Amino acid sequence: MTREEKNKEIEVLLERLDSANVLYITDIEGLNAEQTTMLRRTCFKAGISLNVVKNTLLKKAMEKSSKDFEALYPTLKGSTSIMIAEAGNAPARLIKDLRKKKLEKPVLKGAYVEEAVFIGDNQLEMLTNLKSKEELVADIIALLQSPAKNVISGLNSAGGTLAGLLKTLEERAA
């Protein structure tokens, strides 16, 4: 690979890193052709981009990026592939599902999710439990609506009770 080709690859990686809020660094070394094809198809169906990259080129792109990837530099050893997704937990769930199918790879080396960094395969469970931005917004809206619904419900039931009491008092007075 010539220097010009390397620089072009770094620029492509830099664009992808700057546009992504979710980046998983994984190891898929040792997968046979059938397993690799299955992994790529599964990623495509889940809306996850999977690319095998050279560690030195990825590190140079990370260094040029406006985001802080420094904590991920130690993970750039051996075979490296990157998974880029919209939802923070999508790649983690995909990896967990593949493990249920007795597929040992990909192994999570590290992840960058919305400015938070996770290092090591032991973080996979935590990453699967992360909620997406949309799920968090829905939870907050539900929490905000809950007290209002209780107040409205209380007013409606109290209003009915109050009207009943007034009617009873009116009948007694008459």
C-alpha positions, 0 to 999 in steps of 0.5 A: 500500500502506497503512502497516498493510498494509506492517507486516503484510507485514513481520511475515509476512516476519519470521516466515518469516526467523526460521523459515528457516535457508536464505535465498537472495536472487535476481534474476528480473527479465526472465523472461517468464510462461512462464519464471516459471511454470516456475521457480515449478513447479520450486521447488515440486517441490524444496520451495523457497518462492519469493516476490518481495519489496520491498527496503525491506520485506525490509530492515525485516524483516531488521533486526527479526529475531533473526538477523544479516542485515546483510551482505545489506543491500547486495544489496537493490537492484533486483528481489528475490525470496527462496528459502527451503528446508530444505537449504542447497544445494537452491536453488543446485542448482536455479539451476545446473540452470536454467542448464544449460537456458539460463535465465540467471535467477535470478541469486544476489545473496546467501545466508544458510545456517545463519548463514553469508553468501555474497554474489554469483553467483560463490558459486553453485558453492560453495553447490552443494557444501555438504552438508546437515546429514543428509549431514554426520551420515552422513559423520561416522557413516561415519568413526566406524564405519570404525576400529571395522570395521577393528578388528573385521575385524582381530580376526576374521582374527587370531582365525582365524589364531591358532586355526589356529596353535594347532591346528597346534602341538597337532598337532605336539606330539601 
